[in-house]
Amino acid sequence: MAVANSAGAPAPVGPEVRAVALEHARRGVRLQVVLRWVLVAFVALTAVTVPPGHDVAACAAIGAGYALWAVAVAVWIRRDPAASVHLAWLALFVDLAVLAVLTLLTGVATPDSWTSDVFTTGFLLVPVLAATQLRPRVCAAVVVPTVAVYLLAAIATQEANIEPWPSLLLRTLVVAGVGLGCVGLSRIQRSRVRTIGGLVRSRTDLLGELTELEARERRTLSENLHDGALQYVLAARQDLEDARETGDPGSFDRLETALRETSRLLRSTVAELHPAVLARAGLPAALRDAAGTAAARGGFTVDVVTDGWPDDLHTSADALLFRTARELLANVAEHARARTATVILEPAGSRARLIVADDGVGLPEGSAERSLRDGHIGLASHTVRVDAAGGSLTTLPGEPSGTVVVVELPCVPDPAPDPASVGGAPVPAAG
């Protein structure tokens, strides 16, 4: 069974999806067992309450054999549920054969009996039994013979029952309608199982993504502190010792530089943990700050265009837009080898539109799938978050080179958030 991803293409089926599909298939098989016992009870009660005029012993023998057959099938399904998922539908042809034999046996030989008329109603239950398989093709493979056998049995008993053709054909039409409805129901139920399987797969991916994201953020934070601020602090300590011993003015200058750089790096690290500028100054200022950081890291120039977005506007989409933009800019800095990039933020009706474009090497075909297989889940995780928020994330090739990513999210205005309420103390000013 294939599950469609957000782009509409079939996604690989994982063990979680297979487990969901298998569990629903087993439930269908168990329901088939229960409904077969309803059919067994129907055959027995018909033979007892509306007995035929002839061949009573033959009908009783067929009913008893059918009951034993139902017991055998139930035991087999219980002992071998894996095989029964694929093969239990074959037992439906035995149900069909039993009803056909009983209908012909009681309808041809005893024209004055109502027994065959009652037995023909049992045909309606066979398509329902087939629909429990959640396999539309299997259901159709059972429905077509059922309608055909019903029509043939009706024709064989027509003369004995003195039934006009319109009545016979109308009854067959009803059986065909029930069968068609069961095939459609089977398709709908299978679609629901696919949807549930896709949700299970997305949930599993998100859980794994959160674990990986936490580890990656911790690793990045550790590297930034160790390779940046900590080195400046150690250098400042050495310069302080030199200044104490020699009074060299240059030592004080180096000490001031080290402390200034340490302050800058610590502010940058804190901003990575929580962008206080987003809560204070709004999304445009936060995007300019993130763009400047990414440009310095990747060695490219960036142009941030937010003319249509008020600086003091706060919306429900701000946090997700900022995180997505920061991830996209980080990808440009690390992989694109771009000279220039552009970030555009603009309103689009009741939605916000974010565009991040670069003139780098672009994305080769299939690169997103390869990155996901290699464990690079940053962009994939943001795509899932955007989809969950009711938006869309579209990746397009740039002209003449590079990549263009368009993000659209529904948004409603929010009051300006309190920085202290969304993530810690304010970041101290420079200097």
C-alpha positions, 0 to 999 in steps of 0.5 A: 500500500502506498501513502501519498506525501505532501507533494502528491507522490507516493511515499515509501511505506514504513513498518508503522503504516504496514502495521496499521493496514495489517491490523485493519485487515485482521479486523475485517477478517474477524468481522467476516467470521461474525457475519458468516455465523449470521449467514449460518443462522439464517440458513438454519432458521430458514430450513426450520421455520420455512421448511421445503416441501421436498428434500428436507434431509438434503437441506439439513445435511447441507446446512450441517456441513455449512456450519462445520465449514464455518467452524473450520474457517473460524479455527483456521483464521484464529490459528493463522491470522497472517495467512487469513488476511490474504486468503479468507476471501476465498471462503466467500465462494463456498458461502455463495455455492451453499446459497445457490444450491439451497435456492435451486434445490428448494425452488425447482422441486417445490414451486409452492414453497416460500423456502427458495424466496427466503434463501435468495435474500441471503445473497445480499449478505455475500457482498457485505462479507466481501467488503470487510476485506478492505480490498476493492478488487477482491470485493469486486471479484466476489460481487460479480459472481454473486450477481451472476449466480443470483440471476441464474438461480432466479432464471432457473426458478422462474418457471416454478415460481411463475415470476415475470421478467420485470420482477426478476430483473428488478431483484437482480438490480437491487443485488447488483446495487448492494454489491456496487455499494460494497465495492465503493465502501471497501474503497472508502475504508481502504482510503481511510486506512491509508490516511491513518497510516500516513498520519502514523508515519508522520507522527513517527517521523516527527518524534524521530525528528524532535529527538534528532533536532534536540541533539543537533541544537545541543551540539551546535550550541556547544560548538558555538560556545567552545569555538567562539565565546570560550576562546575569547574568554581564555584570550581575555584572561591571558591578556588580563594577566599580561596587563597586570604584569607589564601594564602594556596598553596593547593588552588592555586593547586586546582585552576590550576586543575579546570582551566585545567579541564575547558579548557579540557571540553570546548575544548571537547564541542567545538569539539562536535559542530565542529571538528576542528581537522577534518579540520586541521589534517584530518579524521584519527586524527579526528577519533582517537580523537572521539574514545578516547572521547567515550572510556573515556565515556564508559569505554572501550578500542578502537583501530583505524586502518587507515593504508591505509588512508593518514593522510593528505587526505581530501575527500568529504565524510570526514564530513559524515564519521566522524559524522557517526563514532561518532554516532556509538561510542556514541552508543557503549559507551551508550548501548553496555557494550563493553570491546573493540572496533575497528574502521577501515578506509580504501579506497575501490576503489572509495569509503571509507569504515568505520568499527566500531566493538565492543564486547558488548551485540550486537543488539537483533532482532528488536531493530532498529525498537523499538528504532525508535518507541521510538524516538531514531533516531540517527542511523536511521538519519545517515542511511538516510544520507548515503543512500542519499549520494549514500552509504550504512550502514550495521549492522551485528552481531559480532563474538562471540558477539557484533556488526559490522557496515560497512559504504561505501561512494563514495568519491573524493579527496578535497583540505584541507579545511580552518578551519575558513571557516567550522565552527568558530575560531580555538580551543586553545591549551591545557594548 
